[in-house]
Amino acid sequence: MPSKNSKQATAEDTAQETKVHEHALPDNWPEDITFIPDLTYSDRVTQEQRAGLSRTTVDSASWLKVPKDLATVHAARGLFAAEHLIPDAFIIAYRGHVHTNSLSDCDPHSDYDLSLDRELGLSVDAATSGNESRFANDYRGIAERPNAEFRDCFIQVPCSKRADGFRWERRVGIFVLSAGKAGLRKKGIREGEEIVVSYGKGYWEGRKTLASFRKDEEMLRIAQLALDA
């Protein structure tokens, strides 16, 4: 499971303009993966849990609010910037199938499962359905370091019960890393550059354990290389 950075975004109501509409099927999209314009939900997810995704807490009050979840990327065995992305810019929301953390509601073989809200006991899995975000690779073996990270945010979604026609709902998004205190990452991500994140040591430890169980030498080799990086 890729790890999510604990850093919270502080800007509000800003997002990069896009070249790709959220509902357009991306070029060369895999036939065995369902492209979805928003999250889908397991029957196990209760209405109370759904409502909890729209509640603002003390911790979430400063999260970025993204008025339009529009992709600024294209995917082809990886995630690539469709335009220049500045530091801390929102890139794309991680979409997939929301499920409870009950063992009976999880896919133990998925490599695309990400925690959505630990307190609510919800995760989002993009193994069989999702958007371009599922193609974000771990930086190991590709670059010296990541240039993006997972962060919590709020996305504007339609709501017929609200007078203004929408509500803010919690999501996990991929963001460009900040410039850093020394400004070493001030250039952001160039157009055409691959967007890479860190899945975290825990993810690769899990892959190593699974590889050992399956006696999969190639998976074991890749996991060990990632852990040694």
Buried (B, 14 or more C-beta within 10 A) or exposed (E): BBBBBEBBBEBEEEBBEBEBEBEEEBEEBEEEBBBBEBBBBBEBBBEEBBEBBEEEEEEBEEBBBBBEBBBBBBBEEBBBBBBBBEBBBBBBBBBBBBBBBEEEBBEEEBBBBBBBBEEBBBBBBBBBBBBBBBBBBBBBEEEEEBBBBBBBBBBBBEBEEEEEEBBBBBBBBBBBBBBEEEEEBEBBBEEEBBBBBBBBEEBBEBBBEBBEEEEBEEBBEBBBEBBEB
